[in-house]
């Protein structure tokens, strides 16, 4: 199983290409260097281990699981509860993964997803994801290399017209050579 996980991490069905939906599939986040979705998210933290796939930790003892057991007396990577000590309570430090914030809920203090779309500068539509966000552009436009701004998609590169194609912002128009006229389908020449 370990070899399978490292192989999937390298080629990755989790890498979402432009044209599907921009941003990462659930359980993955962008690698800062490559801009590809290759970093797995482990919501409960891996303690002394490492996150090798969404919610799958490789622990120092060689075991795999949703989280790794902590040595006695230590506080977990992503969450220690209030420890009560002979009637006096003392709060211990908590850390949440990137893209999550500590919040008081009915079930106690938990790491909750931050809605980055409140502050993200997307030119198109912002979609909040678990631990991050993704920008999407409307029809006829595509995401630029910065993954935030939109640019016009040149539909003429897909050669939709029989003779001539003129690209325009968000669309295109077909035309014909002299001696031909445009068919009613707006793409063929007669």
C-alpha positions in Angstrom: 0.0 0.0 0.0 2.9 2.4 0.8 4.3 2.1 -2.8 0.9 2.8 -4.2 0.4 6.0 -2.2 3.8 7.4 -3.2 3.1 6.6 -6.9 -0.3 8.3 -6.7 1.4 11.3 -5.0 3.9 11.6 -7.9 1.5 11.3 -10.9 -1.6 12.2 -8.9 -5.2 11.8 -9.9 -5.6 14.6 -7.4 -4.1 17.2 -9.7 -7.0 19.1 -11.2 -6.1 20.6 -14.6 -7.5 23.8 -16.0 -10.8 23.1 -17.7 -12.1 20.8 -15.1 -12.5 23.0 -12.1 -9.7 25.4 -11.0 -8.2 24.7 -7.6 -7.7 21.5 -5.7 -9.7 18.4 -5.2 -11.0 17.8 -1.7 -8.3 16.7 0.7 -5.4 18.4 -1.3 -3.8 21.8 -1.3 -1.5 23.7 -3.6 2.2 23.1 -3.4 3.8 26.6 -3.2 6.5 25.9 -5.7 4.7 24.1 -8.5 1.2 25.5 -8.1 -0.1 21.9 -8.5 -2.4 20.2 -5.9 0.2 17.8 -4.5 0.1 18.5 -0.7 -2.3 16.3 1.2 -4.4 17.6 4.1 -4.7 15.7 7.4 -7.5 17.5 9.3 -6.7 15.9 12.6 -2.9 16.3 12.4 -0.2 13.6 12.3 1.6 14.5 15.6 5.2 13.2 15.1 4.3 11.6 11.8 3.8 13.0 8.3 0.7 13.4 6.2 1.0 11.2 3.1 -2.5 11.3 1.6 -5.8 13.0 2.6 -6.4 12.1 6.3 -3.7 9.4 6.2 -0.7 9.7 8.4 2.6 7.7 8.3 3.6 7.4 12.0 7.1 7.1 13.4 6.4 3.5 14.5 5.7 2.6 10.8 1.9 2.4 11.3 -0.6 4.3 9.2 -3.8 6.0 10.4 -6.0 9.1 10.5 -3.7 10.5 13.2 -0.6 9.2 15.1 -0.6 8.5 18.8 1.3 11.0 20.9 3.9 10.0 23.5 2.5 10.4 27.0 2.5 14.0 28.4 2.7 15.7 25.0 0.1 17.8 23.4 -1.1 16.9 19.8 0.0 18.8 16.7 -3.4 20.2 16.0 -5.3 20.3 19.2 -5.0 19.9 22.9 -8.1 20.1 25.1 -8.2 22.1 28.3 -6.3 20.0 30.9 -7.8 20.2 34.4 -5.4 19.9 37.2 -6.7 19.4 40.8 -9.7 21.7 40.1 -7.7 24.4 38.4 -7.8 24.5 34.5 -5.0 25.5 32.4 -5.3 26.1 28.6 -2.7 24.3 26.5 -1.5 25.6 23.2 -3.4 24.7 20.0 -2.4 24.9 16.4 -4.6 24.6 13.4 -3.5 23.6 9.9 -2.9 26.3 7.3 -6.3 27.6 6.0 -8.1 26.7 9.3 -8.9 28.8 12.3 -9.7 27.9 15.9 -13.3 28.5 16.8 -15.6 27.8 19.8 -18.3 25.4 18.8 -21.0 23.4 20.6 -18.5 20.5 20.8 -15.7 22.6 22.2 -12.8 24.4 20.5 -12.3 23.1 17.0 -10.3 23.9 13.8 -12.8 25.4 11.3 -12.2 26.2 7.6 -11.4 29.9 6.9 -13.5 31.4 4.1 -10.6 33.0 2.1 -13.1 34.3 -0.5 -13.9 37.1 2.0 -10.4 38.6 1.3 -9.1 36.7 -1.8 -8.5 38.9 -4.9 -10.1 36.8 -7.6 -11.0 38.6 -10.9 -13.7 36.0 -11.6 -15.6 33.9 -9.1 -14.0 32.8 -5.8 -14.8 29.3 -4.6 -13.9 28.5 -1.0 -12.3 25.0 -0.6 -11.3 23.1 2.5 -8.1 24.8 3.7 -7.9 27.2 0.7 -9.7 28.8 -2.2 -9.9 28.7 -6.0 -10.6 31.3 -8.6 -12.9 30.5 -11.6 -13.6 32.5 -14.8 -16.8 32.6 -16.8 -17.4 31.2 -20.3 -14.9 32.3 -23.0 -12.3 33.2 -20.3 -9.6 31.2 -18.7 -7.5 31.5 -15.5 -4.1 33.2 -16.0 -0.8 31.7 -14.7 -1.2 33.7 -11.4 -4.3 31.5 -10.7 -6.3 34.7 -9.7 -6.9 36.8 -12.8 -8.8 35.9 -16.0 -7.8 36.3 -19.6 -9.7 35.9 -22.9 -9.7 32.4 -24.3 -8.8 32.3 -28.0 -11.6 30.0 -29.3 -10.1 30.3 -32.8 -7.2 28.0 -31.7 -9.7 25.1 -31.6 -10.5 25.9 -35.4 -14.3 26.0 -35.1 -14.7 27.8 -38.5 -14.3 26.2 -42.0 -12.5 29.3 -43.5 -11.7 32.2 -41.3 -12.1 32.8 -37.5 -12.0 36.2 -35.7 -11.5 36.0 -31.9 -13.3 38.5 -29.7 -13.5 38.8 -25.9 -15.6 35.9 -24.6 -16.5 34.7 -28.2 -15.5 34.4 -31.8 -17.0 34.9 -35.3 -16.6 32.9 -38.5 -16.3 34.4 -42.0 -15.7 33.0 -45.5 -13.2 33.6 -48.4 -14.5 35.7 -51.4 -17.0 33.7 -53.5 -18.4 31.9 -50.5 -21.1 32.8 -48.0 -21.6 31.6 -44.4 -24.0 28.7 -44.0 -26.9 29.1 -41.5 -25.0 27.1 -38.9 -22.6 30.1 -38.7 -19.5 27.9 -39.1 -19.5 26.3 -42.6 -18.9 28.1 -45.9 -21.0 27.4 -49.0 
